[in-house]
Amino acid sequence: MNQPMITKSRMACAAVLLAAIALGACAHATPEQLQDAAAAKHLAGPELKSTLAGNSLSGISKKGPTYAETYIANGSIRGLWDGKEKYTGTWHVDGDKWCVDYDGSSDSDGCDSLALNGAHIYWLKDDGSAWNPERPGTLTQGNPDNL
């Protein structure tokens, strides 16, 4: 009776697939997180500027590492990536969108609509829903990280 051989490469592929499924399951928002995001207030142009100017935003990036940024009223950004790498950039408000341009990187440059619920900032999709309800940014007054 011939039995199929399980090769190392098939086992490796299966392990990668299982890990991907497990990681995907962890990325889903809880019902409470979805409620908090849905209750967030969309920030219009003047509110964006007054909410962000002179304050800081921190959280976990799309790529996984942590970030902390301070938005200086003159339009500059000072940030810290993964707790160790300093970076700079500029920010401004264009209509009802918050726009950033990071020095030396174009990965995250662009403009986004934002919503606020308490100290949580949510980035909004075109349909108005939060793309990141499981990991909003945290808005903090001033520059607590001395960036």
N, C-alpha and C positions, 0 to 999 in steps of 0.2 A: 504494500500500500504506500503510495507516494504522498508525503506530507509536504506542504509548501515550506520553504526555508524562509525564516525571518532574518533578513540581513541587517547588519549594523546600520546601514544608511536608512532602511525603513524604520528601524527603531528610533533613530535620531530624528527623522521626519515626524514620527508620531509624538515624540517628546516635545518638539518645537510646537506642533499643532496644539497639544494639550496646554502648554504654557501660554500660548497666544489666547486660547479660549479662556483660561483662568484670568489672565490680565484684563481681557475685555470685560469680563463679568465684574471685575473690581471697579471699572471706570464708570459704571452706571450710577446715576444719582438716586438717592433715596427719595421717598415721597415727600419728606420734610424739606429736603433740598430743592426739589421741584417747586414746592409751594412757596418757599422763600424767594426763589428766582422769579416766579410768576407775579409775586407781590411787589417786586422791585419797581421803583419809579424811573421811567425814562428821563434822562437828563438832557434838557435842551441847551442850546449854545451858551447863554449867559450862566446857567446853572453849572454846566461843565467847567467853565473857567473858574467860577467862584468855589466850586467843590474841590478842584484839583490844585489850584495855585497855592503854593506854600505848604502843600501837604504831601503825604507819602502813600504809596501803594505797594503792597507786598503780597506774595503768594507763591504758587507753584506754576511754572510755565508750561506751555503746551509740550515742550520737550522733556519735562520732568524736573530739572533743577529749580531751586528756589530763586526768587528775585526780590529785590527791594528797590524802589525808585522814589526819588523826591522830585517834585515838579516845581521848579523855581518860577516865581511870578514873571521873570523876564523871558520865559520860554525855554529855558534850558532844563535838561534832565541830568541828574546824577544818580547812578545806580550801582548795585552790587549783585553779581550773578553767582549763584551757588555758594554764597557766603564768603567768597574770596576774590572774585575778579571784578574790578571796578570798570564801569563804562559810562559814557556820556551820550548825549543826544539833544534833540530839541523837540518841543511839543507846541501845538497851537490848536485852536478850535476853528473848524471850518463848517459854518452852518450849525447843524446839530450833531456834528461828528468831532471826536477827539482824534487828533492826528499826531503821529510820532515819526521821527526820523533818527535812527540810532547811528552814531558815528562808527564807520567801519563795518556795518552790517546792513543788509537789506532784507534779511529774513523776516523781521517783524515790523518793518516800516509800513505805514499806511494809516488809514482812518477807520474808526469804528464808532458805532453808537454804544453808549453805556447806560446802565441803569443802576440805581442805588437802593439798597434795603438795609437800613441800619448802617453798619460799617462795611457791608459787602458790596463790592462793585461787580457787575456782570457785563460781559461783552455780548452784544446782541446780534443775532442773525438778521437777515433782511425781513423775515416775517415777524420780528419783534421778540422772539423767544431767545432765551439765553443759550449760547452754545456750550457753556461751561458750568451748569448748575452744581456739579459736584465739587468744583474748586474755584469759587469766586476769589477775586482779589480782596484784600483787607485794606480799607482806607484808614489812615492814622493822621491825626493832626500834627502839623509841624514836620520835623526831620529827626525822628527818634533814633535813627541809626547813624546820625552825624555824617551823612553822605556829602 
